[in-house]
């Protein structure tokens, strides 16, 4: 069983959900906004993947942050920002007890255990 973290209306998350369903893989969808992820959940994801990979620096939310926040970013401040602004988390995030995949890459999904 997988957990897919994302935002319901995100096109990339929709692609991942369609792919999982088409390949009959069971998953639980966790909308990162409702309810928002807790700091410990984000820390757990960042502990399994590099926090820089988890942080979506291509998002509009990132571009709109004050330069002071962006210039002084570190793991702790990134986790705080990702909790306050879930759209700072790259989507989707697919996890189970063996893997974590960040973003949707069909080739990587084809190799799921």
Secondary structure, DSSP 8 states (H G I E B T S, - for coil): -EEEEE-TT-HHHHHHHHHHHHTT--EEEEESBTTB--HHHHHHHHHHS-HHHHB-TTSHHHHHS-HHHHHT--HHHHHHHHHH-GGGB-S-EEE-SS-EEES--HHHHHT--
